[in-house]
Structure formats: structure tokens, C-alpha cells
């Protein structure tokens, strides 16, 4: 992985406290992809096969109660279904052209065990979301 790529990953809040070795490990497991506005990334009820980290762009998360959340650069989504080993609870649609990373379920679980700082960062963000969901 090149220095600019490590710098780009470090700008993602979830990865900001990780060392270069951890960032290289993430890069080796993650698949970068792009998606146009309007593309559905997750449907409610699907299996939780991985987590997504937004590098650029934004998504709208449609919750079952009819409320909507926006997530943008540096945010992640899809983690609850992976961590709970449960079906997806919401629909996720690209609201601004997206460049993101996808990490498969098994790779994410392995990363969380090997990189405690990543697990703590994810836990902090989840706690923040539950106390201030907007």
C-alpha cells in the first residue's frame, strides 16, 4: 500500500488511531467500489455479509419505523447485522455518488480480534449513534 492510500484510510474516523501495519491489513482485506446515486446497497432482511466504510459520498439509511439517517465521509454502516449475526434491519441507498470500502463479515470479525483499537473505535461510534442517532 502506498503512503497516499494509508493517508486516505487514516482520514476515515474509524481508522484514524491505527498504525500503518493495521491500515495495510485493512487495505488487503477491503474491496473499494463506487456506486451511483440511487443504487440500493442493502435491503432489509438480507444476510449481514459485511460492513461498508464511506470514503466519499453519502448514503441514506431507511429504518423500519419510517425515519431516515444520512451517513457521509468517514462513516460506516452494515456492522450491526454482522456483529449480531442477524438479518439487515434497514435499507441503504446511495444519496450522493459513493466511493466506499467493503469488508467481508469473516474478515471484519478477524480484524476486530487482531486490532483492539479498531474494535474500540467501532464501539465508541455505535455508542454515539445510540445516544445521538442523527
MOQUI-V242632 format. One record per backbone hydrogen bond with DSSP energy under -1.0 kcal/mol. CO is the residue of the C=O (numbers start at 1). NH is the residue of the N-H. If there is no record, write none. Layout:
CO;NH + CO;NH
This chain:
2;6 + 3;7 + 4;8 + 5;9 + 6;10 + 9;12 + 12;15 + 15;18 + 19;23 + 20;24 + 21;25 + 22;26 + 23;27 + 24;28 + 25;29 + 26;30 + 31;102 + 33;100 + 35;98 + 36;39 + 39;94 + 42;92 + 43;46 + 46;88 + 47;49 + 49;105 + 51;103 + 52;77 + 53;101 + 54;74 + 56;99 + 58;95 + 58;96 + 59;71 + 60;93 + 61;69 + 62;91 + 63;66 + 67;63 + 69;61 + 71;59 + 72;75 + 75;54 + 77;52 + 79;83 + 80;84 + 81;86 + 88;45 + 91;62 + 92;41 + 92;42 + 93;60 + 94;38 + 96;58 + 98;35 + 99;55 + 99;56 + 100;33 + 101;53 + 102;31 + 103;51 + 104;108 + 105;109 + 106;110 + 107;111 + 108;112 + 109;113 + 110;114 + 111;115 + 115;118 + 115;119 + 116;120 + 117;121 + 118;122 + 119;123 + 120;124 + 121;125 + 122;126 + 123;127 + 124;128 + 125;129 + 126;130 + 127;131 + 128;132
